[in-house]
Amino acid sequence: MRAMHALPLPSFDTAPLANELAGERVAIDAGATVVGLELPDDAAVVRLPSVTGSAPDEALVLTTDFFTPIVDDPATFGRIAAVNAMSDVWAMGGRPRFALAIAAFPTKTLPLELLAEILAGGARAALAEGVLVVGGHTIDDAEPKYGLCVIGTVDPAKVWRKRGARPGDALVLTKALGTGVIATARKRDVIEEDHEALRAAIASMVTTNRRAAEHARALEVHAATDVTGFGLLGHLLEMLSAPLAPIAPDRASDVDVEIGTHAVPLLPHAHALAAAGQIPGGSQANLDFVSPRVEFAEHVDAPTRLLLADAQTSGGLLFALPADQARSLVATLGAPAAIVGRVVPGTGLVRVR
């Protein structure tokens, strides 16, 4: 089989960009599509065709995600990648149901037993969520890659979108930050496999967002997403509909966000490792990208700024909801879930204090 190589695209939702590259807008059946290509979001949502006899309160949630190994153990890598892929369905207010595996593997240089461990780790993680991996596709490639295409269901009237945060909302983050910094420190052999920081990062990445999503469904969630490649700051700006070119440059915002650094949960040793220079290139790029719309107080140090932009793998959910409900959600979930900021009237800025 001929090796195939991935195109090096930026790490953000690419549907609107794909339309521009094609030179035309894709015709969308507005009656069937609940969430499509018009603006970036965590997943697509489409109503099931009426010929299936499905209830009108059910729609499909469709998403895919895959990446290169972030840890050494193949089964753990598979587990993290599967949990990460399912997260986008939870972030839309849906429930993952089925999945297809996506894998690339260097068959000439690594034993196939490693691929089997990756696939098994992912399948076990999916099954633990009630998700069946029912098929998939593999290719020969120079570097291992693995992930899932996930199909879920959701009530189309109760879909969570990235946008919709309102003045007075509190912001709840359900996982601690720092997986990018910690994984980079491990790749550079700054920390060992059994280091407390890496153990904590792995424990976070293999924890699904199911519990947080299920509790939040009973509340008045105005906006939601999961914190992944853009980092906390980038995903916050997506929630504000801030005009971040090339993403939706015509979508202005009438709200700002105020973040308190003291309230943002961090993984153990993440700040120290960031201060020591263990910064992924993607995290620095994230910070540079969002800087025009982020105002930092002078006391916010450089490592903290980078951690707020740290590219996360299998990160937590980020909710905007009424303050009293936010407090109730955090009390129910427990640490590391925390209220990290609030939404105020404004023009689409994030202010970090």
C-alpha positions in Angstrom: 0.0 0.0 0.0 1.3 3.4 -1.0 2.1 5.7 2.0 -0.2 8.7 2.4 0.8 11.9 4.1 -1.3 14.4 5.9 -1.5 18.0 4.7 0.0 20.4 7.3 -3.1 22.5 8.1 -3.6 24.7 11.2 -5.3 23.1 14.1 -8.8 24.6 14.0 -12.2 23.7 12.6 -11.6 23.7 8.8 -15.1 23.6 7.3 -15.5 27.3 6.5 -11.9 27.4 5.2 -12.6 24.4 3.0 -15.5 26.2 1.4 -13.3 29.2 0.6 -10.6 27.0 -0.9 -13.2 25.4 -3.1 -14.2 28.8 -4.3 -17.9 28.3 -3.6 -20.3 27.8 -0.8 -21.6 24.3 -0.4 -25.3 24.0 -0.9 -26.8 22.9 2.4 -30.3 21.5 3.0 -31.4 24.0 5.6 -34.3 21.7 6.6 -32.0 18.8 7.5 -28.9 20.6 8.8 -29.0 21.9 12.4 -25.3 22.7 12.6 -23.3 22.7 9.3 -20.6 24.6 7.5 -21.8 28.1 8.1 -19.6 28.7 11.2 -17.0 26.6 13.0 -18.3 24.3 15.8 -17.4 21.1 17.5 -19.5 18.8 15.3 -22.1 18.7 12.6 -25.7 18.1 13.5 -28.2 16.8 11.0 -31.8 15.7 11.4 -32.5 12.1 10.5 -34.4 11.7 7.2 -38.1 11.2 7.9 -38.1 8.0 5.8 -36.3 6.2 8.7 -39.4 6.7 10.9 -37.2 8.4 13.5 -38.7 10.7 16.1 -38.6 14.4 15.3 -36.7 15.0 18.5 -33.6 13.1 17.3 -30.7 14.2 15.2 -27.3 12.8 14.4 -24.1 14.4 15.7 -21.1 13.7 13.4 -17.4 14.4 14.2 -13.9 13.0 13.6 -10.6 13.5 15.2 -7.2 11.8 15.1 -3.6 12.6 15.9 -0.1 11.3 16.4 1.0 9.6 19.7 1.1 11.8 22.8 2.3 9.1 25.2 4.6 6.1 24.8 2.2 3.3 25.7 0.2 2.3 22.6 -3.0 1.2 24.5 -3.0 4.4 26.5 -2.5 6.4 23.3 -5.6 4.7 21.8 -7.6 5.3 24.9 -6.7 9.1 24.9 -7.5 9.5 21.2 -10.9 7.8 21.5 -11.9 9.8 24.5 -10.7 13.0 22.7 -12.8 12.2 19.6 -16.0 11.4 21.6 -15.6 14.7 23.5 -17.0 16.8 20.6 -20.3 14.9 20.8 -20.6 15.6 24.5 -19.7 19.3 23.8 -22.7 19.5 21.5 -25.1 18.2 24.1 -25.3 14.8 22.4 -24.5 11.2 23.3 -22.0 9.3 21.2 -23.4 6.0 19.9 -21.1 4.4 17.2 -17.6 5.0 15.9 -15.3 4.2 13.0 -11.6 3.9 13.6 -9.1 5.9 11.6 -5.4 4.7 11.8 -2.1 5.2 10.0 0.8 3.0 10.8 4.4 2.5 9.6 4.1 -1.2 8.8 7.7 -1.5 7.6 9.3 -0.1 10.7 7.0 -1.0 13.6 5.4 -4.4 14.6 1.7 -4.7 13.9 1.2 -5.8 17.5 1.6 -2.1 18.4 -1.2 -1.1 16.1 -3.4 -3.8 17.6 -2.8 -2.4 21.0 -3.7 1.1 19.9 -6.9 -0.1 18.3 -7.8 -2.2 21.3 -7.2 0.7 23.7 -9.5 2.9 21.7 -12.2 0.3 21.3 -12.2 -0.4 25.1 -12.4 3.3 25.9 -15.3 3.7 23.5 -17.1 0.7 24.8 -16.9 2.1 28.3 -19.0 5.0 27.1 -21.5 2.6 25.4 -20.0 3.3 22.0 -19.4 0.5 19.6 -16.5 0.7 17.1 -18.1 -0.9 14.1 -15.5 -0.5 11.4 -12.8 1.9 10.1 -9.9 2.2 7.8 -6.1 2.0 8.0 -3.3 3.2 5.8 0.5 2.8 5.7 2.2 6.0 6.8 5.6 7.1 8.1 4.1 8.1 11.5 1.4 6.5 13.6 -1.9 8.2 13.8 -5.2 7.2 15.4 -8.6 8.5 16.1 -12.3 8.0 15.6 -15.2 9.2 13.4 -18.0 9.4 16.0 -21.7 9.3 15.4 -24.0 10.4 18.2 -27.5 11.6 18.7 -29.1 14.7 20.2 -32.4 16.5 20.5 -32.2 19.1 17.7 -33.9 21.6 20.0 -31.3 21.1 22.7 -28.0 21.4 20.8 -25.3 23.3 22.5 -23.4 25.8 20.3 -20.1 27.5 20.8 -21.7 30.9 20.5 -24.4 32.3 22.7 -22.7 33.4 26.0 -24.7 36.2 27.7 -23.8 39.0 30.0 -24.1 37.7 33.6 -23.1 34.2 32.7 -20.4 32.4 34.6 -17.8 30.3 32.9 -17.2 26.7 34.1 -14.1 24.7 33.1 -14.3 21.1 34.0 -10.6 19.9 33.6 -7.3 21.4 34.5 -4.9 22.9 31.8 -1.4 21.8 30.9 -1.5 18.6 28.9 0.4 20.2 26.0 3.2 21.5 28.2 3.5 18.2 30.1 3.5 16.1 27.0 6.2 18.3 25.5 8.4 17.9 28.6 8.0 14.1 28.3 8.9 14.1 24.6 12.1 16.1 25.4 13.0 13.7 28.2 12.7 16.5 30.8 10.4 14.2 32.8 10.1 10.5 33.1 7.2 8.2 32.3 6.4 7.8 36.0 6.6 11.6 36.8 3.6 12.9 38.8 2.9 15.5 36.1 2.6 12.9 33.3 0.5 10.6 35.5 -1.9 13.5 36.3 -2.0 14.5 32.6 -2.8 11.0 31.4 -5.5 10.6 34.1 -7.1 13.8 32.9 -6.9 12.9 29.2 -8.5 9.4 29.7 -11.4 10.9 31.7 -14.4 11.4 29.5 -16.6 14.5 29.5 -19.7 12.3 29.9 -20.4 13.1 33.5 -20.0 16.9 33.1 -22.2 16.9 30.0 -24.9 14.8 31.7 -25.2 17.1 34.7 -25.1 20.2 32.5 -28.0 19.0 30.3 -30.4 19.7 33.2 -29.2 23.4 33.3 -29.6 26.5 31.1 -26.3 26.2 29.1 -26.0 29.2 26.7 -22.7 28.2 25.1 -20.4 25.2 25.3 -17.3 23.8 23.7 -14.4 21.5 24.7 -11.0 22.9 25.2 -8.6 21.3 22.8 -6.1 22.6 20.2 -6.9 26.3 20.4 -6.3 26.4 24.1 -8.6 28.1 26.7 -8.2 31.6 25.2 -8.8 30.5 21.6 -11.9 28.6 22.5 -13.2 31.5 24.6 -12.9 33.8 21.7 -14.8 31.3 19.5 -17.6 31.4 22.1 -17.7 35.2 21.9 -18.0 35.1 18.1 -15.0 37.4 18.0 -13.9 38.2 14.4 -10.7 36.1 14.3 -9.7 36.0 10.7 -10.0 33.8 8.7 -12.8 32.4 10.9 -16.1 34.3 10.6 -14.6 37.9 10.1 -18.1 39.4 9.9 -19.3 38.0 13.3 -19.0 40.8 15.8 -19.7 40.2 19.5 -21.5 42.2 22.1 -19.9 40.5 25.1 -16.5 40.2 26.7 -15.1 37.7 29.1 -13.2 38.3 32.3 -10.9 35.5 33.5 -9.3 35.2 37.0 -6.0 33.3 36.7 -6.3 32.3 40.4 -9.4 30.3 39.6 -8.1 28.4 36.5 -7.2 24.8 37.4 -3.7 23.7 36.3 -2.2 20.2 36.3 0.6 19.5 38.8 3.9 21.0 37.7 2.4 22.6 34.6 3.4 26.1 35.6 6.9 25.1 36.6 7.4 23.2 33.3 6.1 26.1 31.3 8.5 28.5 33.2 11.3 26.1 32.3 10.5 26.5 28.6 8.6 23.3 27.9 6.2 25.0 25.5 4.7 23.3 22.4 5.0 25.3 19.2 1.3 25.1 18.8 0.7 26.8 22.2 3.0 29.7 21.4 1.3 30.0 18.0 -2.1 30.0 19.8 -1.0 32.9 22.1 0.3 34.9 19.2 -2.9 34.3 17.3 -5.3 35.4 20.1 -3.2 38.3 21.4 -5.0 41.1 19.5 -8.2 40.3 21.4 -6.7 39.4 24.8 -5.8 41.9 27.5 -3.5 40.7 30.3 -3.1 42.4 33.6 0.6 43.2 34.2 0.9 40.8 37.0 0.0 37.8 34.8 3.4 36.1 34.2 4.5 34.6 30.9 4.1 30.9 31.9 0.5 31.6 32.9 -0.2 33.3 29.6 1.2 30.4 27.7 -0.8 27.9 29.8 -4.0 29.7 29.0 -3.2 29.2 25.4 -1.7 25.7 25.8 -3.0 23.3 23.1 -4.9 20.7 25.0 -5.5 17.0 24.2 -8.8 15.6 25.5 -9.4 18.7 27.5 -12.5 19.6 29.6 -15.8 21.2 28.7 -16.2 24.9 28.9 -19.8 26.2 29.7 -21.4 29.6 29.8 -24.5 29.5 32.0 -26.2 31.5 34.7 -24.0 32.1 37.8 -26.2 30.3 40.3 -26.4 27.2 38.0 -22.6 27.4 37.5 -22.0 27.3 41.2 -24.3 24.3 41.5 -22.6 22.5 38.6 -19.1 23.0 40.1 -20.4 21.8 43.5 -21.8 18.6 41.8 -18.7 17.9 39.7 -16.1 18.7 42.3 -12.4 19.6 41.6 -10.9 20.3 39.2 -14.1 21.8 37.8 -14.1 25.5 38.6 -15.8 28.9 37.7 -12.9 30.6 35.9 -14.6 33.8 34.8 -17.7 35.7 33.8 -19.3 37.2 30.7 -19.9 41.0 30.6 -21.1 43.4 28.0 -18.4 44.3 25.5 -17.0 43.9 22.0 -15.5 40.4 21.9 -12.4 40.6 24.1 -11.0 38.4 26.8 -9.6 40.2 29.9 -7.2 38.2 32.1 -6.7 39.3 35.7 
